[in-house]
Amino acid sequence: TPVYSATEGFVVRMAYGPVGGLQIFVLGAGERRYYYAHLERFAPGLEEGNWVTPQTLLGYVGNTGTARTTPPHLHFGIYEGSRETCDYRALDPLPLLRDRNGRTLGGR
């Protein structure tokens, strides 16, 4: 299953971690960090520093890292807070997400 960016922004990290497996961080508006984890593989040609939009393929759903015994899925998170003090706060992504026509998915 393809995974597209939820926002415009810059790819600031593409890595493998023991927990998140293959993971990507996109830095979006307001310095929010969008996290995509447990990917099967990255999109061909995607690199750190690339500008992405909601039309940009990031990779494919997988079960890497601690998800290796689970069905393939996407761990998605949105975080804000100071990088200097590491006071990252997870945000509820639903009120921020919109469909391809710009309608809010949160139903609020």
C-alpha positions as CSV (number, residue, x, y, z in Angstrom):
1,T,0.0,0.0,0.0
2,P,1.5,3.4,-0.9
3,V,2.1,6.0,1.7
4,Y,1.9,9.7,0.6
5,S,3.0,12.7,2.6
6,A,0.2,14.2,4.7
7,T,1.6,17.7,4.2
8,E,4.0,19.9,2.3
9,G,7.4,20.1,3.9
10,F,11.0,18.8,3.8
11,V,12.1,15.2,4.4
12,V,14.5,15.7,7.3
13,R,15.2,12.1,8.2
14,M,15.0,8.7,6.5
15,A,16.5,6.0,8.6
16,Y,16.1,2.5,10.1
17,G,15.5,2.3,13.9
18,P,15.1,-0.7,16.0
19,V,11.6,0.4,17.1
20,G,10.1,2.3,14.1
21,G,11.9,0.2,11.5
22,L,12.1,2.1,8.2
23,Q,10.9,5.6,9.1
24,I,10.6,9.1,7.6
25,F,10.2,12.5,9.3
26,V,8.8,15.4,7.3
27,L,9.1,18.9,8.7
28,G,6.0,20.8,7.9
29,A,4.4,24.2,8.6
30,G,4.8,25.5,12.1
31,E,7.8,23.2,12.6
32,R,5.5,20.2,13.1
33,R,7.2,16.9,12.5
34,Y,5.2,14.2,10.6
35,Y,6.4,10.7,11.4
36,Y,5.9,7.6,9.2
37,A,7.2,4.3,10.6
38,H,7.3,0.5,9.9
39,L,7.6,1.1,6.2
40,E,8.4,-1.8,3.9
41,R,10.6,0.4,1.7
42,F,11.1,4.0,0.7
43,A,9.9,5.5,-2.5
44,P,12.5,5.3,-5.3
45,G,14.5,8.5,-5.5
46,L,13.3,10.0,-2.2
47,E,16.1,11.6,-0.3
48,E,16.6,13.7,2.8
49,G,16.2,17.3,1.9
50,N,13.5,16.7,-0.7
51,W,10.5,19.0,-0.7
52,V,7.3,16.9,-0.6
53,T,3.6,17.6,-1.0
54,P,0.5,15.4,-0.5
55,Q,1.1,14.1,-4.0
56,T,4.5,12.8,-3.1
57,L,5.0,9.0,-2.6
58,L,7.1,8.5,0.6
59,G,7.1,4.7,0.7
60,Y,5.0,1.6,1.3
61,V,3.3,0.2,4.3
62,G,5.2,-2.5,6.1
63,N,6.0,-4.2,9.4
64,T,9.7,-3.3,10.1
65,G,11.2,-2.6,13.5
66,T,9.1,-3.8,16.5
67,A,6.1,-4.4,14.1
68,R,7.8,-7.4,12.5
69,T,5.4,-9.8,14.1
70,T,2.3,-7.8,13.1
71,P,0.3,-7.3,9.9
72,P,1.7,-4.5,7.7
73,H,0.5,-1.1,8.9
74,L,1.6,2.6,9.1
75,H,2.5,4.2,12.4
76,F,1.7,7.9,11.8
77,G,2.3,10.7,14.2
78,I,2.5,14.4,14.3
79,Y,4.7,16.1,16.9
80,E,5.5,19.6,17.9
81,G,7.7,21.3,20.4
82,S,11.3,22.4,20.8
83,R,14.0,20.4,19.1
84,E,16.5,22.1,21.4
85,T,14.8,20.9,24.6
86,C,13.3,17.7,23.2
87,D,9.9,18.5,24.6
88,Y,8.1,16.8,21.8
89,R,4.3,16.6,22.1
90,A,2.2,14.2,20.1
91,L,-0.8,15.9,18.4
92,D,-4.1,14.3,17.6
93,P,-3.8,14.1,13.8
94,L,-7.5,13.7,12.9
95,P,-8.5,17.4,13.2
96,L,-5.5,18.3,11.0
97,L,-6.1,15.8,8.2
98,R,-8.0,16.7,5.0
99,D,-9.1,14.6,2.1
100,R,-7.9,15.2,-1.4
101,N,-10.6,17.8,-1.9
102,G,-9.6,19.8,1.2
103,R,-12.4,18.7,3.4
104,T,-11.6,18.1,7.1
105,L,-11.7,14.4,8.0
106,G,-12.2,15.1,11.7
107,G,-15.9,15.8,11.3
108,R,-15.6,18.8,13.5
